[in-house]
Amino acid sequence: MKMKCIAIDDEPLALKLLEHYCIQVPFIHLLGTYSDPLDGVSHARSMRPDLIFLDIHMPDVSGINIARGLDHDALIIFTTAHKEYAVEGFDLDVVDYLLKPFSFERFLKACDKAGQRFQSLQPPAPGVIPGGDAITFKYNYQNTRLPLRAILYIEACNNYIKIVTPDKTYMPTMTMKTIRELLPETGFIRVHKSFIVAADKINSFNRERVITGRKQIPVGRSYRKAFMEYMEAR
């Protein structure tokens, strides 16, 4: 399935480059490019694209404010010449941050990340992660077998993960992709690019956050719709 996307940037040359790059990516369908940010926002509301390439620094309007004000859960890739906005991009759970000028190879890497997240949100069972009644992993040079019912949540931390239980935190050298393959098809929900939560351990939730145990976990913009649908169906 192709991702429908639009690009919003006040620089016409930047839009031309994005259009040229998008044509070369087979899983992206570019719906339109907009040099007027307000026009772009209007079309985003009517077209509801899956992905938006969004400049941050534009006259009279910030791409960050546009991203915060979107009325649907589009994936966002920021494109900007200003390094200092990277922290805001992380806080918004955007897919990637492209620093101008960027190569096609760097653009393609960002698109691949967006494509992986997009596919993870598609039916059947959106937000639910595939795997058994216990998982086994290497920790402190030992094979550790952990019952699934003990897990509160899992957090990505650079080149390792945290598997958090009420009594103990395990930190095996493992990626989120690897742990996803070990988990069962139901019961564990990806709520953010850095968090997987055990559904039956959620104390309370809304569109913005989940509370499990004493931990407050953010719900990422691109996971929000699938998460809410899954929880409402339980």
HUDA-V55599 format. One line per field, one symbol per residue. burial: # if it has 24 or more other ideal C-beta (glycine too) atoms within 12 Angstrom, else .. Layout:
# HUDA-V55599
burial->???
This chain:
# HUDA-V55599
burial->..#########..##.###.##..#..#.######.#..##.##..#.##########..####.##..#..########....#..##..#########.#....#..##.######.##....####.....#.#........#.#.#######....#####....#.#.#.#..##.###..#############.##..#....#.#..#.###########..##...
